[in-house]
Amino acid sequence: MQRCRRPLADAFGFHGRAAVAQAPTYHVCDPKLVARALLNLIRNSTRYAKRAISLGAEVDGTGALVLTVDDDGPGIPLADHDRVFEPFHRPDSSRDRHTGGYGLGLAIVRRVALVHDGDVRLESAASGGARFVMTLPALRLPANATVS
């Protein structure tokens, strides 16, 4: 594991951290959709982070799975926090097509959260960058489903 992390940190100048606090062994969701949403958030962070990205997973008091992605980039102005989830919206020149993307990634993240009766919100990270929080409520496992 150390062998993989070191070259990535050296090559890209990023340092990552993942924290899992009381995350469930499994959570009822569409794993492909949730993976797509997380990948979009992580890709976003790699575009704008200066040096650090943090991932988190925990269960809140209601049993919902709370996934977080933080970066230490330029952040997003408070006035744009709700609008970033609209398709094709880019709040400023530091987050535009020149850095890659078309403004659809966060709209997809929001749609994935809504499909799971959850939500996603943008906050300011302690580092001054962006912090995305996706909450997926605990859902019942269908009677005919199996856990794999």
C-alpha positions in Angstrom: 0.0 0.0 0.0 2.7 2.5 0.9 4.4 1.7 -2.5 1.2 2.9 -4.3 0.6 6.1 -2.3 4.1 7.4 -2.5 4.5 7.7 -6.3 1.0 9.2 -6.6 1.8 11.9 -4.0 5.1 12.6 -5.7 3.7 12.6 -9.3 0.6 14.7 -8.7 1.6 16.6 -5.5 -1.6 15.5 -3.7 -1.9 13.9 -0.3 -5.1 12.0 0.4 -6.8 10.8 3.6 -9.8 8.6 4.1 -11.7 8.2 7.4 -14.4 5.7 8.1 -16.2 6.3 11.4 -18.8 3.7 12.3 -19.7 3.1 8.6 -22.1 0.2 8.1 -20.9 -3.1 6.6 -23.5 -2.6 3.9 -26.0 0.1 2.9 -29.0 -0.3 0.7 -28.3 1.7 -2.5 -27.5 1.4 -6.1 -23.7 0.8 -5.9 -23.0 1.9 -9.4 -24.8 5.2 -9.0 -23.2 5.9 -5.7 -19.8 5.0 -7.1 -20.4 7.4 -10.0 -21.4 10.2 -7.6 -18.3 9.7 -5.4 -16.0 9.5 -8.5 -17.5 12.8 -9.7 -16.8 14.4 -6.3 -13.3 13.0 -6.2 -12.5 14.1 -9.7 -13.8 17.6 -8.9 -11.5 17.7 -5.9 -8.4 16.6 -7.8 -9.0 19.5 -10.3 -9.2 22.2 -7.6 -7.2 20.9 -4.6 -3.8 22.5 -3.9 -2.4 19.5 -2.1 -4.9 17.6 0.0 -8.2 15.7 -0.5 -10.0 14.0 2.4 -12.8 11.4 2.1 -15.1 10.4 4.9 -17.9 7.9 5.6 -19.9 7.6 8.7 -23.4 6.9 9.9 -25.5 9.7 11.5 -28.0 9.3 14.3 -30.8 8.3 11.9 -28.8 5.5 10.3 -28.1 7.5 7.2 -24.8 7.0 5.4 -22.9 10.3 5.2 -20.1 10.6 2.6 -17.8 13.6 2.6 -15.2 14.8 0.1 -13.0 17.8 1.2 -10.3 19.6 -0.7 -8.0 22.5 0.1 -8.6 24.4 -3.2 -10.0 27.9 -3.7 -13.4 27.0 -2.4 -16.7 28.2 -3.9 -18.4 31.5 -3.0 -21.3 31.1 -0.6 -23.7 32.7 -3.1 -23.0 29.8 -5.5 -23.4 26.9 -3.1 -26.9 26.0 -4.2 -26.3 26.8 -7.9 -23.3 24.5 -8.4 -25.6 21.5 -8.5 -27.4 23.0 -11.6 -26.4 21.5 -15.0 -23.7 23.5 -16.8 -23.1 25.9 -14.0 -19.6 27.1 -13.2 -19.3 29.7 -10.5 -16.0 31.4 -11.6 -13.0 31.3 -13.7 -11.1 29.0 -11.3 -13.7 26.3 -11.9 -14.3 26.4 -15.7 -13.9 24.3 -18.8 -10.2 25.0 -19.0 -9.8 22.8 -15.9 -11.9 20.1 -17.5 -15.5 19.1 -17.5 -18.7 20.6 -18.7 -20.5 21.4 -15.5 -22.5 18.2 -15.3 -20.7 16.3 -12.6 -22.3 17.9 -9.6 -25.7 17.8 -11.2 -25.2 14.0 -11.5 -24.2 13.8 -7.9 -27.4 15.6 -6.8 -29.5 13.3 -9.0 -27.9 10.2 -7.5 -28.6 11.6 -4.0 -32.2 12.4 -4.9 -32.8 8.9 -6.4 -31.8 7.5 -3.0 -34.1 9.9 -1.1 -31.0 11.7 0.1 -29.4 15.0 -0.5 -26.0 16.6 -1.2 -24.8 20.0 0.0 -21.8 22.1 -0.3 -20.0 23.6 2.7 -16.7 25.3 3.2 -14.0 22.9 4.3 -11.8 23.7 7.3 -8.9 24.1 4.9 -10.8 26.9 3.0 -11.7 24.6 0.1 -14.9 22.9 -0.8 -16.6 20.2 1.3 -19.3 18.1 -0.3 -21.6 16.1 2.0 -23.8 13.4 0.5 -26.4 11.9 2.8 -28.1 8.6 1.9 -30.8 7.6 4.3 -31.1 4.0 5.5 -33.5 2.1 3.3 -35.0 -1.3 3.9 -33.5 -4.2 2.1 -36.2 -5.6 -0.3 -37.5 -9.0 0.9 -36.2 -10.8 -2.1 -32.8 -9.3 -2.0 -29.5 -10.8 -0.8 -26.5 -9.1 0.7 -23.3 -9.8 -1.3 
